[in-house]
Amino acid sequence: MKRFTCINDREEMVDGVIEGTKEQVLAWMKKTFPGMRERGESEMMSAFEFFHEGEITAYKTADGESVYLAEVVKEKGQETMKKETKKNAKSKKVASKPQTNDEILWVWKLTWEDINELETCVTIYRSKGRAKAAMEKDIRKLASCRAFEGEEPKRKDALHVSLAGRFEWAIEKVKVH
């Protein structure tokens, strides 16, 4: 059975956190961080969140801090995290995939541009399918606006789309070191 915990931006377990099911930990988080909300789609994903091997969901506290509902994962040769005292829990880190400078990772980069406003947004995904799904969701959202009534997205191919000569989407495979 999957086990979950709550961690902060420094990849440390939050003081006093429990370890349990997703529902148990989420209930603890809601009680500990009143006004907490799930991070919005437009907010940037942290590197830790991207590289975390298990399931992870980002939340913003009422104070604007980030906390994560993270699956406790086990690396080769490392024991699964166990409940610890508050003192030890402060410095305990959640296991994530170790990264070295020599390791090369191929990811899918989704670039969205508003040509008229000179605005660009880049998001990186681990899979082509997730990048494409995000692109299609964004296209549907914009195309449904009254300003684009009657406009159809123009597809150069499956990975390059434009809307009304103003918005452009492109997905490409890139190498990250």
N, C-alpha and C positions, 0 to 999 in steps of 0.2 A: 504494500500500500504506500502511496506517495505521502511524504511528510513535508510540511511547509513551515516557514518561519518568516519573521519580518526583519528586513535589513535596511540600512541607510545608504546614503551616497558613497560613504567610505567603505562599503562592503562589509560593515560590521553589524552584528546582531543588535537590534534596538534594546536598550536597557529594560529588563524585566519581561522580555518577550517569551512567549510560550512556543512550543513546537507541537504541531498537531495536524489535523486535517485542514484543508483549504478553508472550510467554513468556520472552524474553530479559531484559526489565526485571523481571518478577516473580521470576525466578531470582536476579537481582542483589539485589533487595529482601530476599528470604529469607536470602541470605548476609550482607547488611549488617545486617539487623535480626532476629537470631535470636529466636524466640518470637513473631514477628509473627502476628496473626490478622486475619481480615476483620472489619470493624465489624459488630456485632450489629444486628438489625432494630430493636430498641428504642432504640438510641442515636441522638441527634439528628444530622441532616444539616446540614453547614455551608452557609452562603450561597454560598461559592465553589463547592462541589460542586454545588449546585442550578443555578447559573447557568453552569457550565462547558459550553461548546458541544459538546465532543467526549465520547467515552466516558470514564468515570472510576469508579474503585472505591476505597473508603476502607478503610484498614487501621489497626490499633492496634499499636504496638510494645510490647515487654515493659515499657518504661518508661511506658506510657500515652500516649505522643505519637501524633498522627495523621500518617500519610503516605498519599499517594494515588498510585495507578497511573493516570496520566492520558494521554489521547491528545493528541499535539501538534497543535494546530489553528492555522490560518492566518487572520488577520483581513484584511480589505481593506487593501491598502497595507502589510502587515507580512509580512516573510519568515518562513518556518518556522524554528523554533529549530534551531540546529546545535550539534554537540558543541563545547564550549568548555573552556578550562582550568578547573581547580578554582576559581581565584580569580574568574573571570568567571561561573562557574556559580552561585556563591552568590547573586548579586544578580539573576540572570536570572529573569523571571517567565513563567509559561505564559499564553498568550493566552486570555482569556475575554471573553465578551460585555460590552462597556462599558455601564455603567448610569449614567443621569443622573437627577437628581431629577424631571425632567419626564416621564420615560418611565413608562408605565402598563403593567403586566403582569397579565393575568388568569390565575389559577391555581385549582386545585381543592383545597379544604381538607377533609381527612378528620378528623372529631372522634370520638374514642372516649371514652365515659364509663362508669365504674363508679359507679353511683348510690349504692350502699351504702357504699362506701369514700371517696366524694367525691374520686375520682381522675379526671383528664381528661388526654387526650393529643391533641395536634393535629399533623398532618403535612400538608405541602403538596406537591402533585404538579403536574407540568406538563400532564398530560392526565387527562381524566375516566376513561378506561379504566384507567390505572395506579392511580388512587385507588380505583376500584371493585374491581379485582383485589386490592388490599391489604386492603380491607374484607372481601371474601369469604373470603380466606385466614384472617383473624383470626376471623371468625365460625365457620368450620369448625373451627379450632383450639379455641376455647372450647366450642363445642357438643359436641365429642367427649369432653370431660371427664366423668368419672363423675358429678360433682355435677349436671350438666345432662341426665342420662339421661332420655329421654322428652320433653324440652323441644324445641320447634321454634322457630327464629327467627321473629318476627312482623315482616312487612314492611309498612310503611305505604305505601311505593312503592319504586322501584329504588334510591333514595338514602338511605332512612331505615329502619333495622332495629333491633329490640330483642330481647333474649334474657332470658327468665325474669324480666322486670320489673326486672332489675338492670343489664344492660349496654345501652348505646345507641350506635349508629353513625349519623353523618350526613355527607353529602358536599354541599358547596355551592361555588358559584363565587364567588371573592372577587377584589377588585382590590388589587394591591400597587403601591405607588409607589416 
